[in-house]
Amino acid sequence: MGIFNKIGDAVSDASRNVNEKTKNISDTSNLKRKILYEEERIMEIFTDIGKVYYKTPENTDELKAYCDDIDTRKRRIKKMKFELQGLKGVRICPKCQAEVQDKFQFCGICGAKLPTSEDDFD
Ligand SMILES: [Zn+2]
């Protein structure tokens, strides 16, 4: 293993790091955009619910379908926010909302257990 190989390795490591950082940034902005989209959709659905209820309050099937749609989107948002935190290397404590380092299982502020996987959102 000559010195040039070592330099070559170091350079490819460095460029891999840069690539990963760039990927992280685009993943982050993708997620943020998707979250924003879902939040806007939820506001629109709330408006639709208001309209349906105003015109036909007895149409509970349709109202229920809208509510289910909102629940689905809220779960989706929660999951994406969790992914976002993962990209940042932090988690948000579900109890006190503190930002906690990814590697910890419990919140250092209030001691609550932190969510560990996507399973928590199903
Ligand atoms: Zn906490």
Residues whose N, C-alpha, C, O or C-beta is under 5 A from the ligand:
A	BS01	ZN	C93 K95 C96 Q97 A98 C107 I109 C110 G111 A112
